[in-house]
Amino acid sequence: MDQQQYTTLVQALADVPDPRKRRGRRYPWIMLLTLVSAAMASGQQHGRAIGQWVQEHAETLRDALEWAGRSLPSEATLRRTLRTVDLVALEERLRQINKPTPETTEQPHWQGLALDGKEVRGVRAHGRPLHLVSLARHDGIVLTQSAVADKTNEITAAPALLSGRDLSGQVVTVDALLAPPEAGVLRHQRELADQICQQHGHYLMVIKQNQPETYQAIALLFAEPPEAPAAAAVVGTLDKGHGRIEQRSLEASAALADWLRSPWRPVASGGLWPGGQQVLRRTCRRIVVATGEVSEGVTYGITSLAAHQADAVVLERLWRGHWTIENCVHYPRDVTLGEDAGQAYRGSTPQALAAPRNALLGLFRVQGWASIADAVRHYAASVDRAIVLIAAIPG
């Protein structure tokens, strides 16, 4: 695997191969990709808007790019760029942009990596469903992404996203990646757990009722807890916001550790649940302030982190941290950057737009923007700002 590391978005785009024939190349390939990225940083969400933005800012863009030509690429040219770009190369180069890790004073520190999938909904209107599975840090920085043909193939794409990574000091969190029914969710999750352990990492996985044996064993443990010292460690949190009060408690127990790792149903070298150390029960109680309506949900999980490596406080932080991929990646892509509303479907276009969105979200965050909407408005106000952003060294 190519281990090149890039310090700017432009450097990464410069290494994406040009698919065009040599004859008739009017504009440099890197220029086309730079214009698309700068337009997207300025809030342009689809091919037509990108083309209009380029034409309306043509004079400023020529100066910023030091382009001596008489004209800039048309909308049709930019659309062809999106349709024909090599998606594998694009995703790979964007994956290798250096993404600084925020400093922390928490000890012991485990860096959370969330695995999750999403559908690009607008494409479905044209009969071309697209599902993307991403690996993102818990601070909202996407590390890599891959397309799968169907939502039920999400978990089969996960091993490739993790392949080749040194996961030392990292915890991969997984909620509900789906596997094809004929393949079996349980087998795939166990194999994924084994892969993570083999790559020197740890995992925290949610256990659903489609894994009845493990689900029932964990539920029974917490319903009829053993005597101390095997009793569960507990942590509670309380939050108020968005018109509701949320009370959460997480219980962690090592009482099933030997059963989880039992060799009677081996998966590779890891046993029933490779590396399994603790099981978890998380209870969330929500109260709607205006109406007093109360709802409560219980979720179970399993982790390869032993009690001396991660107590209930750390495990709750990792569990909650998983949802940053929804709140800090999927939501701003869908709403602020317009991914779900877009209906571009020809060729590589849908994923070719999704990949730079991930990269731009990362750039916005390392530049210190807490609000993606504020960041988009800031860069939309100045072409020079947008160009500088994608050529700037993060951190």
C-alpha positions in Angstrom: 0.0 0.0 0.0 1.2 3.5 -0.9 2.2 5.2 2.4 2.6 8.7 0.9 1.4 11.4 3.4 0.1 14.7 2.0 0.0 17.9 4.0 -2.6 19.7 1.9 -5.7 18.8 -0.1 -4.2 20.1 -3.3 -1.1 17.9 -2.9 -3.4 14.8 -2.6 -5.5 15.8 -5.6 -2.3 16.3 -7.7 -1.6 12.6 -7.4 -5.0 11.5 -8.6 -4.4 10.0 -12.1 -5.8 11.8 -15.2 -8.2 9.4 -17.0 -8.3 11.6 -20.2 -6.6 10.7 -23.5 -3.7 13.0 -24.2 -5.3 14.5 -27.3 -7.6 17.4 -26.5 -6.6 18.1 -22.9 -7.3 21.8 -22.6 -7.0 22.2 -18.8 -4.6 20.6 -16.3 -6.3 17.8 -14.4 -5.2 19.2 -11.0 -6.8 22.5 -12.0 -10.2 20.8 -12.6 -10.1 19.0 -9.3 -9.0 22.2 -7.5 -11.9 24.2 -8.9 -14.4 21.5 -7.9 -13.0 21.4 -4.3 -12.8 25.2 -4.0 -16.4 25.5 -5.2 -17.6 22.9 -2.7 -15.7 24.7 0.1 -17.8 27.7 -0.9 -21.0 25.8 -0.4 -21.7 24.7 -4.0 -23.4 21.3 -3.9 -23.7 19.9 -7.4 -22.3 20.1 -10.9 -24.5 22.9 -12.1 -23.7 25.1 -9.1 -20.0 24.4 -9.3 -20.0 25.4 -13.0 -21.8 28.6 -12.3 -19.5 29.5 -9.4 -16.4 29.0 -11.6 -17.8 31.2 -14.4 -19.0 34.0 -12.0 -15.6 34.1 -10.3 -13.5 33.5 -13.4 -11.3 36.6 -13.1 -10.4 36.1 -9.5 -9.8 32.4 -10.0 -7.5 33.0 -13.0 -5.4 35.2 -10.7 -5.5 32.9 -7.8 -4.5 29.9 -9.9 -2.0 31.9 -12.0 -3.8 30.6 -15.1 -2.8 32.4 -18.3 -5.6 30.9 -20.5 -8.5 33.0 -21.8 -11.2 30.9 -20.2 -11.9 28.6 -17.4 -13.6 25.1 -17.6 -17.3 25.1 -18.5 -19.9 23.3 -16.5 -19.9 20.4 -18.9 -16.1 20.0 -18.5 -16.4 20.0 -14.7 -19.3 17.5 -14.8 -17.2 15.2 -17.0 -14.4 15.5 -14.4 -16.8 14.2 -11.7 -18.1 11.4 -13.9 -14.7 10.0 -14.9 -12.4 10.5 -11.9 -10.8 7.3 -10.6 -12.7 6.8 -7.3 -10.3 4.3 -5.8 -7.4 6.6 -6.4 -9.4 9.7 -5.2 -10.4 8.0 -1.9 -6.9 6.6 -1.4 -5.2 10.0 -1.9 -7.7 11.8 0.3 -7.2 9.2 3.0 -3.5 10.0 3.1 -3.9 13.7 4.0 -2.2 14.2 7.3 -4.9 14.8 10.0 -3.5 16.0 13.3 -4.8 14.2 16.4 -6.1 16.6 19.1 -4.1 16.6 22.3 -5.7 15.2 25.4 -4.9 15.0 29.1 -7.1 11.9 29.7 -5.3 8.8 31.0 -5.4 6.2 29.9 -6.2 7.6 26.5 -7.9 5.5 23.9 -8.5 7.0 20.5 -12.0 6.0 19.2 -12.6 5.1 15.6 -16.2 4.7 14.5 -17.3 2.4 11.7 -20.6 3.3 10.2 -22.5 3.4 6.9 -24.9 5.8 5.2 -27.0 6.0 2.1 -26.7 8.8 -0.4 -30.4 9.1 -0.7 -30.8 11.5 -3.6 -29.2 9.0 -6.0 -32.0 6.5 -5.3 -34.4 8.6 -7.3 -32.6 7.4 -10.4 -32.4 3.8 -9.4 -28.7 4.0 -8.5 -28.6 3.3 -4.7 -25.2 4.2 -3.2 -24.1 3.2 0.3 -20.9 4.5 1.8 -19.1 3.0 4.8 -16.7 5.3 6.6 -14.1 5.0 9.3 -13.9 8.2 11.3 -12.2 9.4 14.5 -14.4 10.3 17.3 -13.5 14.0 16.8 -15.3 13.9 13.4 -12.3 13.4 11.1 -13.0 10.8 8.4 -10.0 8.6 7.8 -11.3 6.5 4.9 -14.4 5.6 3.0 -15.6 2.9 0.7 -18.7 2.3 -1.4 -20.7 -0.9 -1.2 -23.3 -2.2 -3.6 -26.0 -2.6 -0.9 -26.7 -1.6 2.7 -26.6 -5.2 3.8 -23.0 -5.5 2.6 -21.7 -2.8 5.0 -19.9 -5.2 7.4 -18.2 -7.0 4.5 -16.6 -3.7 3.5 -15.3 -3.0 7.1 -12.3 -5.3 7.0 -10.9 -3.5 3.9 -11.3 -0.1 5.6 -9.2 -1.4 8.6 -6.7 -3.4 6.6 -3.1 -2.4 6.9 -3.6 -0.1 9.9 -1.7 -0.3 13.1 -4.6 0.0 15.6 -2.4 0.3 18.7 -4.0 2.6 21.2 -7.2 2.7 19.2 -10.7 1.3 19.9 -13.0 0.6 16.9 -16.6 1.2 17.8 -19.4 -0.5 15.8 -23.1 -0.1 16.2 -25.1 -1.9 13.6 -23.2 -2.6 10.4 -25.3 -5.1 8.5 -24.2 -8.3 6.8 -26.0 -10.3 4.0 -28.5 -12.8 5.6 -26.8 -15.7 3.9 -23.4 -14.7 5.3 -24.5 -14.2 8.9 -24.1 -11.1 11.0 -22.5 -13.1 13.9 -19.7 -14.7 11.9 -18.8 -11.3 10.3 -18.7 -9.5 13.5 -16.6 -12.1 15.2 -14.2 -12.1 12.3 -14.0 -8.3 12.4 -13.3 -8.5 16.2 -10.5 -10.9 15.5 -9.0 -8.7 12.8 -9.0 -5.7 15.1 -7.2 -7.7 17.8 -4.7 -9.0 15.3 -3.9 -5.4 14.3 -3.2 -4.6 18.0 -6.4 -2.6 18.5 -9.5 -3.0 20.6 -13.2 -3.0 19.8 -16.5 -1.9 21.4 -19.5 -3.5 19.6 -23.2 -3.2 20.1 -25.0 -6.6 20.4 -28.4 -6.8 18.8 -31.2 -9.4 19.1 -30.1 -10.9 15.8 -27.3 -12.4 17.9 -29.6 -14.2 20.4 -27.1 -16.4 22.2 -24.8 -13.5 23.2 -27.6 -11.1 23.6 -29.5 -13.3 26.0 -26.4 -14.2 28.0 -25.6 -10.5 28.6 -29.2 -9.7 29.4 -29.3 -12.5 32.0 -26.0 -11.5 33.6 -27.4 -8.0 34.3 -30.8 -9.2 35.3 -29.3 -11.6 37.8 -25.9 -10.2 38.7 -23.3 -12.3 40.5 -22.0 -11.6 43.9 -19.0 -9.2 44.3 -16.2 -8.9 43.3 -17.7 -9.8 39.8 -20.5 -7.2 40.1 -20.7 -4.5 37.5 -19.0 -1.1 37.6 -21.5 1.7 36.9 -21.4 5.2 35.7 -24.2 7.7 35.1 -24.6 10.9 33.1 -27.3 13.6 32.9 -27.8 16.0 30.1 -30.4 18.7 29.3 -30.9 20.2 25.9 -33.1 20.3 22.8 -36.1 20.3 25.0 -35.4 17.1 26.8 -33.5 15.6 29.8 -31.4 12.5 29.2 -30.3 10.2 32.0 -27.8 7.5 31.0 -26.2 4.7 32.9 -23.5 2.3 31.7 -22.7 -0.9 33.5 -19.6 -3.0 32.7 -18.9 -6.5 33.9 -16.1 -9.0 33.4 -18.1 -11.9 34.7 -18.6 -13.4 31.1 -14.9 -13.0 30.1 -14.1 -16.7 30.1 -17.3 -17.6 28.2 -16.7 -14.9 25.6 -13.2 -16.3 24.8 -14.2 -20.0 25.0 -12.7 -22.1 22.3 -15.7 -24.4 21.7 -16.7 -22.3 18.7 -13.4 -20.9 17.4 -13.2 -17.9 15.1 -9.7 -17.8 13.7 -7.5 -17.9 16.9 -9.8 -15.9 19.1 -12.6 -18.1 20.4 -16.3 -17.3 20.6 -15.7 -13.5 20.8 -12.0 -12.9 20.1 -10.4 -10.9 22.9 -13.7 -10.3 24.6 -13.2 -9.0 28.2 -16.2 -7.1 29.3 -19.9 -6.9 28.5 -22.0 -3.7 28.8 -25.5 -2.6 29.5 -26.4 1.0 28.6 -29.7 2.4 29.7 -31.0 5.7 28.3 -34.0 7.5 29.8 -35.4 10.5 28.0 -37.9 13.0 29.4 -39.5 15.6 27.1 -39.6 18.7 29.2 -42.7 20.3 27.6 -44.9 17.2 27.9 -43.3 15.0 30.6 -43.3 12.1 28.2 -40.8 9.4 29.2 -39.1 6.8 27.1 -36.4 4.3 28.0 -34.1 2.1 26.0 -31.6 -0.6 26.9 -28.7 -1.6 24.7 -26.0 -4.2 25.2 -22.4 -4.3 24.1 -19.1 -6.2 24.3 -15.5 -4.9 24.4 -12.0 -6.3 24.2 -10.9 -3.8 26.8 -10.3 -5.3 30.2 -11.5 -3.6 33.4 -7.9 -2.4 34.2 -7.6 -0.8 30.7 -11.0 0.9 30.6 -13.4 1.5 33.5 -17.1 2.4 33.1 -16.3 6.1 32.7 -13.9 5.4 29.8 -16.3 3.0 28.2 -19.2 5.5 28.4 -17.0 8.1 26.7 -16.2 5.7 23.9 -19.8 4.6 23.5 -21.1 8.2 23.2 -18.1 9.1 21.1 -19.3 6.7 18.4 -22.2 9.0 17.6 -19.9 11.8 16.4 -19.8 10.0 13.0 -23.6 10.8 12.8 -23.5 14.2 14.4 -20.2 15.6 13.0 -20.0 13.7 9.6 -23.2 12.3 8.3 -25.5 15.2 9.4 -23.4 18.1 8.1 -22.8 16.2 4.8 -26.5 15.6 4.4 -27.9 18.9 5.6 -25.2 21.6 5.5 -23.4 20.3 2.4 -26.5 19.1 0.7 -25.6 15.5 0.0 -29.0 14.0 0.4 -30.7 16.6 -1.7 -28.3 16.1 -4.6 -29.5 13.8 -7.4 -26.3 13.5 -9.5 -26.0 9.9 -10.5 -24.0 9.5 -13.7 -20.7 7.7 -13.6 -18.5 8.4 -10.6 -20.3 11.7 -9.7 -22.1 10.7 -6.5 -19.0 9.3 -4.7 -16.8 11.9 -6.4 -18.8 14.6 -4.6 -18.9 12.6 -1.3 -15.2 12.1 -1.0 -14.2 15.8 -1.0 -17.0 16.6 1.4 -15.3 14.3 3.9 -12.0 16.0 3.3 -13.5 19.5 3.6 -15.2 18.6 6.9 -11.8 17.6 8.2 -10.1 20.8 7.0 -12.9 22.9 8.5 -12.4 21.2 11.9 -8.6 21.3 12.0 -8.9 25.0 11.1 -11.0 25.4 14.3 -14.5 25.7 13.0 -17.1 24.3 15.5 -20.0 25.1 13.1 -19.7 23.7 9.6 -22.4 26.1 8.4 -20.4 29.1 9.7 -17.3 27.7 7.9 -19.1 27.4 4.6 -20.4 31.0 4.8 -16.9 32.2 5.7 -15.3 30.6 2.7 -18.2 31.4 0.4 -17.5 35.1 1.0 -14.1 35.0 -0.6 -12.7 33.0 -3.5 -9.2 33.5 -2.1 -10.1 32.1 1.2 -11.4 28.9 -0.4 -8.3 28.5 -2.5 -6.1 29.1 0.5 -8.1 26.5 2.6 -7.5 23.6 0.2 -3.8 24.6 -0.2 -3.2 25.2 3.5 -1.3 22.8 5.8 -3.7 21.5 8.5 -3.1 22.1 12.2 
